[in-house]
Amino acid sequence: MARKTRSPEVVEKIKDHIIGEAMKLIIDIGFNNMSIRKLAQRLGMSPTNIYYYYASQDEIYLNIQIKGFQALQTILEQACQQEKDPYIGLEKIIRAYLEFGFTHPDYYQIMLNSDTPRYLEYKGNQIEPIALKAKQMAIDAITVPLKVIEKICVLNLAVPKEDIEFRGYQIWITLHGMVTLNNRNILQELEEIPEKLITRMCEELMLPFHPPTNSNGEQKR
């Protein structure tokens, strides 16, 4: 009997379900211990059925990366798109990044913290195009703040042009550290009220972008 053709919506739903369970499996046992057979058991599907949607566990993993960074990029862009003042926009981006990391710990773990393959490990083989897409999605998401910092640079001289990239990396590295420590419950052990520390860190991240003041001490913004 011929296989019944599924609608694109149903196919996408099944693929999302496979990705969701694969993500949990990677978190539970690690990427190196994962296999299509183990994933099939978790899903209640046959390995052959999984291969109908994804060619390999590497393709599944890379699609987790793509989906996660795509979601992060969208959230960061939406956080600032309605703001005419890039300074406020950057503040919102910072908070949006933390919110994503705190509320999507499994995605964040696999995107940036798990012991999983990176692009260079796929370079030269048939899955490289998917790995390259995952890498580009990561770059696109992480560099969203740079566009806003460039606008701040145009409006005032708080950030020299040569420091734009550095400030972008400084924000990302600091936020990554906060998300990682929070998700591992380390901040909670260091601080009775972690939110106070997080708020202070966010304020400190914004200090280099404070606009210069005139002779009367008023901001030139």
C-alpha positions as CSV (number, residue, x, y, z in Angstrom):
1,M,0.0,0.0,0.0
2,A,1.3,3.4,-0.9
3,R,2.4,5.7,1.9
4,K,-0.2,8.4,2.6
5,T,1.2,11.8,1.8
6,R,1.2,14.1,4.8
7,S,0.5,17.8,4.5
8,P,3.4,20.2,4.9
9,E,1.9,21.4,8.3
10,V,1.8,17.8,9.6
11,V,5.3,17.1,8.4
12,E,6.6,20.3,10.1
13,K,4.8,19.3,13.3
14,I,6.4,15.9,13.3
15,K,9.8,17.4,12.6
16,D,9.4,19.8,15.5
17,H,8.4,16.9,17.7
18,I,11.5,15.0,16.7
19,I,13.7,18.0,17.4
20,G,12.1,18.6,20.8
21,E,12.7,15.1,21.9
22,A,16.2,15.0,20.4
23,M,17.1,18.1,22.4
24,K,16.0,16.5,25.6
25,L,18.0,13.4,24.8
26,I,21.1,15.4,24.1
27,I,20.7,17.2,27.4
28,D,20.1,13.9,29.2
29,I,22.9,11.7,27.8
30,G,25.1,14.0,25.7
31,F,25.4,14.2,21.9
32,N,28.1,11.5,21.7
33,N,25.9,9.0,23.4
34,M,22.8,9.8,21.3
35,S,21.7,7.6,18.4
36,I,18.8,7.4,16.1
37,R,17.8,4.1,17.7
38,K,17.7,5.7,21.2
39,L,15.8,8.7,19.8
40,A,13.3,6.3,18.1
41,Q,12.7,4.5,21.3
42,R,12.0,7.8,23.1
43,L,9.6,8.9,20.3
44,G,7.9,5.6,19.9
45,M,8.8,5.6,16.3
46,S,10.9,3.4,14.1
47,P,14.4,4.5,13.1
48,T,13.3,4.2,9.5
49,N,10.5,6.7,10.2
50,I,12.9,9.2,11.6
51,Y,15.1,8.9,8.6
52,Y,12.1,9.9,6.5
53,Y,12.4,13.4,8.1
54,Y,16.1,13.7,8.9
55,A,19.1,12.0,7.2
56,S,21.2,11.7,10.4
57,Q,21.4,12.7,14.0
58,D,23.9,15.4,13.0
59,E,21.2,16.9,10.7
60,I,18.8,16.8,13.7
61,Y,21.3,18.5,15.9
62,L,22.1,21.2,13.4
63,N,18.4,21.9,12.9
64,I,18.1,22.4,16.7
65,Q,20.9,25.0,16.3
66,I,19.2,26.7,13.4
67,K,15.8,26.8,15.1
68,G,17.2,28.1,18.3
69,F,19.4,30.9,16.8
70,Q,16.5,31.9,14.5
71,A,14.2,32.3,17.5
72,L,16.9,34.3,19.4
73,Q,17.5,36.6,16.4
74,T,13.7,37.2,16.0
75,I,13.3,38.0,19.7
76,L,16.3,40.4,19.7
77,E,15.1,42.2,16.6
78,Q,11.5,42.5,17.9
79,A,12.8,43.9,21.2
80,C,14.2,47.0,19.5
81,Q,12.3,47.5,16.3
82,Q,9.7,49.9,17.7
83,E,12.3,52.0,19.5
84,K,13.4,55.3,17.9
85,D,16.0,55.8,20.6
86,P,18.8,53.2,20.0
87,Y,20.0,53.6,23.6
88,I,16.6,52.3,24.9
89,G,16.6,49.7,22.1
90,L,20.0,48.3,23.3
91,E,18.7,48.1,26.8
92,K,15.7,46.1,25.6
93,I,18.0,43.8,23.5
94,I,20.0,43.0,26.6
95,R,16.9,42.1,28.6
96,A,15.5,40.1,25.7
97,Y,18.6,38.0,25.4
98,L,18.5,37.2,29.1
99,E,14.8,36.4,28.9
100,F,15.4,34.0,26.0
101,G,18.3,32.2,27.8
102,F,16.3,31.9,31.1
103,T,13.1,30.6,29.5
104,H,14.6,28.3,26.9
105,P,17.4,26.6,28.9
106,D,17.5,23.4,26.8
107,Y,17.8,25.3,23.5
108,Y,20.4,27.6,25.1
109,Q,22.4,24.6,26.4
110,I,22.7,23.0,23.0
111,M,23.2,26.3,21.2
112,L,26.1,27.6,23.2
113,N,27.0,25.3,26.1
114,S,26.9,21.6,25.2
115,D,29.8,19.5,24.1
116,T,28.6,19.2,20.5
117,P,30.2,19.5,17.1
118,R,30.8,22.9,15.6
119,Y,31.0,24.1,12.0
120,L,34.7,23.2,11.4
121,E,34.0,19.6,12.3
122,Y,31.6,19.3,9.4
123,K,33.7,21.2,6.9
124,G,34.4,19.2,3.8
125,N,31.6,16.7,4.2
126,Q,28.1,16.5,2.7
127,I,26.4,18.1,5.7
128,E,28.6,21.2,5.6
129,P,25.9,23.4,4.0
130,I,23.5,22.8,6.9
131,A,26.4,23.4,9.4
132,L,27.2,26.6,7.6
133,K,23.6,27.7,7.8
134,A,23.6,27.0,11.6
135,K,26.9,29.0,11.9
136,Q,25.5,31.9,10.0
137,M,22.3,31.9,12.0
138,A,24.4,32.1,15.2
139,I,26.4,35.0,13.8
140,D,23.2,36.8,12.7
141,A,21.6,36.5,16.1
142,I,24.7,37.5,18.1
143,T,25.4,40.5,16.0
144,V,21.9,42.1,16.3
145,P,23.2,44.5,19.0
146,L,25.9,45.7,16.7
147,K,23.4,47.4,14.4
148,V,22.0,49.3,17.4
149,I,25.4,50.2,18.7
150,E,26.3,51.6,15.3
151,K,23.2,53.9,15.5
152,I,24.3,55.1,19.0
153,C,27.7,55.8,17.5
154,V,26.2,58.0,14.8
155,L,24.1,59.9,17.3
156,N,26.8,60.6,19.7
157,L,30.5,60.0,20.3
158,A,30.1,57.7,23.3
159,V,31.5,54.8,21.3
160,P,34.3,55.2,18.8
161,K,33.7,53.4,15.5
162,E,36.7,51.1,16.1
163,D,35.1,49.9,19.4
164,I,31.7,48.9,18.0
165,E,32.6,45.3,17.5
166,F,34.4,45.0,20.8
167,R,31.4,46.4,22.7
168,G,29.1,44.0,20.9
169,Y,31.3,41.1,22.0
170,Q,31.5,42.5,25.5
171,I,27.7,42.5,25.8
172,W,27.3,39.0,24.4
173,I,30.0,37.4,26.6
174,T,28.7,39.1,29.7
175,L,25.1,38.0,28.9
176,H,26.2,34.5,28.1
177,G,27.9,34.3,31.4
178,M,24.8,35.4,33.3
179,V,22.5,33.0,31.5
180,T,24.9,30.1,32.0
181,L,25.4,30.8,35.7
182,N,21.7,31.4,36.2
183,N,20.6,28.2,34.4
184,R,23.0,26.2,36.5
185,N,21.7,27.7,39.7
186,I,25.1,29.2,40.5
187,L,23.8,32.7,40.7
188,Q,21.2,31.6,43.2
189,E,23.9,30.3,45.5
190,L,26.0,33.4,45.2
191,E,23.2,35.9,45.6
192,E,20.0,35.8,47.8
193,I,18.3,37.9,45.1
194,P,20.0,37.2,41.8
195,E,17.8,39.7,40.0
196,K,19.5,42.5,41.8
197,L,22.9,41.4,40.5
198,I,21.5,40.9,37.0
199,T,20.0,44.4,37.0
200,R,23.3,45.9,38.1
201,M,25.2,44.0,35.5
202,C,22.8,45.2,32.8
203,E,23.2,48.8,34.0
204,E,27.0,48.4,33.9
205,L,26.8,47.1,30.3
206,M,25.1,50.3,29.3
207,L,27.6,52.7,30.8
208,P,30.0,52.9,27.8
209,F,27.0,54.1,25.7
210,H,26.0,57.0,27.9
211,P,26.0,60.0,25.6
212,P,28.4,62.9,26.4
213,T,27.2,65.9,28.3
214,N,27.5,69.6,27.5
215,S,29.0,72.3,29.7
216,N,25.8,72.4,31.8
217,G,26.0,68.6,32.5
218,E,23.1,67.9,30.2
219,Q,23.2,64.9,27.9
220,K,23.6,65.7,24.2
221,R,21.2,63.0,23.2
